[in-house]
Amino acid sequence: MKNKIAICPGSFDPITNGHVDIIERASKIFDKIFIAVLENPDKESFFSLTERLRLVKSSVSHLKNIEVESFHGLLVEYARRVSAKAIIRGLRAVSDFEYEFQMALTNRKMDAELETIFFMTDHKYSYLSSSYVKQIAVLGGDIKDFVPPAVLKKLKGGKKQ
């Protein structure tokens, strides 16, 4: 039987409990998952790439079939490099689907062997986004139910540390 390898790409700025939930569920299906943290110098991130990698690694350290890496460029090229045959994407609402559907079709056009697999978010995370988490933290709100402990510690008080 072939190894089932997938990629879970994103900026993870920061990783949330919604991301972790999808990664945990996908880890039961795939032999190996590469969490591919997007390195995009054209986009200003709240956390540096190094910080995002560290926070993601800390948040998924309990999962043994996960590897965390950064990538830049085309996702299909990264998939070929790590021999992945699937992309894992989370959907919170119908509004996510249109964007994700277009991206999945574009990726399939570039590599017909690469499948996109959508995971519906758990209802308790359906409203959650990294953008909201950052905004709440910056304004001094409580984010303990939204993010893993490492992210909470980093965002405590609403400041980058």
Helices and strands as residue ranges (DSSP letters): E 5-10, H 17-27, E 32-38, H 49-59, E 66-71, H 75-82, E 86-91, H 94-110, E 115-120, G 123-125, H 130-138, H 149-155, G 156-158
